[in-house]
């Protein structure tokens, strides 16, 4: 999973990005599941390869990067081994999360 260091303006990366760099252990909410992950800022060829794949899916990323005048940070999130947690406290709540 990847995340982009962006914000609604063309200013430097958002505060959450700086917090992520300082504290790379994160909690990911992915639909019905929540799990822990480690964040790593991609650099060089690895960053460029992942960014190019994003641009293939949505050319707007390249336009946004050009307009911002900076290289957009790309962050890889790697799941920490362990069972995921459900984003609900009951089986019925889990069904609502999955089907809503």
N, C-alpha and C positions, 0 to 999 in steps of 0.2 A: 504494500500500500504506500502511496506517496502523498505528500502534502506540499502545497506551494506557499512560499513566504510572501503573500500578497495582502493588500488591503484595498478598500474602495478608492483610495487616492493613489497618486504616483509617488507618494512620499517613501522614505526608507521602509524596510520591512516592519510589519506590525509588532507591537509589544509582545504578543503571544509567541512570535518567532524567537525573540531574544530570550524569553523565559524557557522555551523549548531547548535552546542551545545550552542554557545554564543548568537545566534540570531535564535530561533527556528521557527519563522514565515517564511514560504517559499512560493514560487510560483511554482506550478506544471503544466507542459505542458504535457498533455495526449492526444495525437492524435489531434483531432480537437478542444479540449477544454483546457482552462487555468483556474486554480482555486487556491485559497489561502488555505494553510494547516498549521498545527502545527506539528512540529517534536518532537519526544520523543525517547530517547535512551532506548531500552528495556534492562532489567537486569534479572538475576536469571532464574527462571523456565520459565517465559514468553519469554525471549530471547532464551533460549534453545529449547523451543517448536517451535518457529517460524523458528529458524535455522534448526532444524531437518526436518521441512516440506520442506525447500529449498533443503536440502541434498537429500530428497526423489526424488525430481525433477531432481537434477543434483549433482551426487556424487563428482564432482569437487570442490564444496564448502568445503567439509570436507578435501579433499586433500590440498586445498589452505590454510585452517586454520592450519592444521598440519605443513605444510611447512613454514608458516609464524612464527610459534613459539608463537603465541598470540591468544587470543580470538577475533574473528572479531566482531566489533560492529554492532548491528542491530538497525535500526531506523524505527519507525513506523510513517507514515504520516497520519494525521487525517484531513479530509477536514473541513474547517471552513464553517458553513452554509451560503448559499448565492448562487445566480445563477452563473454558470460558464460563462466565457467569451469565445468567439470564437477565434481561432488562425488564423483569417483572417479578413480583413477589408471590404470585399464585399461578397455577396452570392456566386458569381462565385468562389472567392478565397476559400470559405468554402468547396465547392464541390471538388476543387482540393486537399485540405488538406485531406478530407475524402477518396478520391479515389486514391490518389497517394501512 
